[in-house]
């Protein structure tokens, strides 16, 4: 069963526009949720994570994500896109009490000047 | 230098050959992970290790062998490589498991002919 789904494998936004990358999870127990970014030919690095504290999580480079239990979502947003935001973004989930991480299939973000 | 390194960065091999991918971290993190990244699948966990001499299967362990005799090293071996194992392999480490950040290496691009 798919534990995390990212809607939209490719997203294009204009520089300065809102970035919205979607992530939905499936879990019957409280999950831990993560967003990672991957720049070309590099490994992944953590943007932010939800650990059951505040539902609105702020990360690096101006990104934030909101955990919505009712919608089983953890969408990533940034108010104003910058050219340097162009990268691949991965949502990941760790199901509590299970030693497994599941990554989404990734969303490639293109920023148009 | 501190961090997590992988070697080789690129490898071409033939079907049936044994291949070992190396991973080394300098943080003394307890947990280490191996993932493979394929288009349309995102990252999938192959194996992970909680400490030296403790390893466990992830989502896609078939065809792979791991060992961890020292905390800092976590080699991944393909005992008899197949074309379906052509992929980019990422090693990661983390201090803990629950909500701890995973730090990723730069990846190894493996091609099996």
Interface residues (C-beta under 8 A of the other chain):
Chain A: X6 X32 X36 X41 X42 X43 X44 X45 X46 X49 X51 X90 X92 X94 X96 X99 X100 X101 X102 X103 X104 X105 X106
Chain B: X4 X33 X35 X40 X41 X42 X43 X44 X45 X48 X50 X56 X58 X59 X90 X92 X97 X98 X99 X101 X102 X103 X104 X105 X106 X107
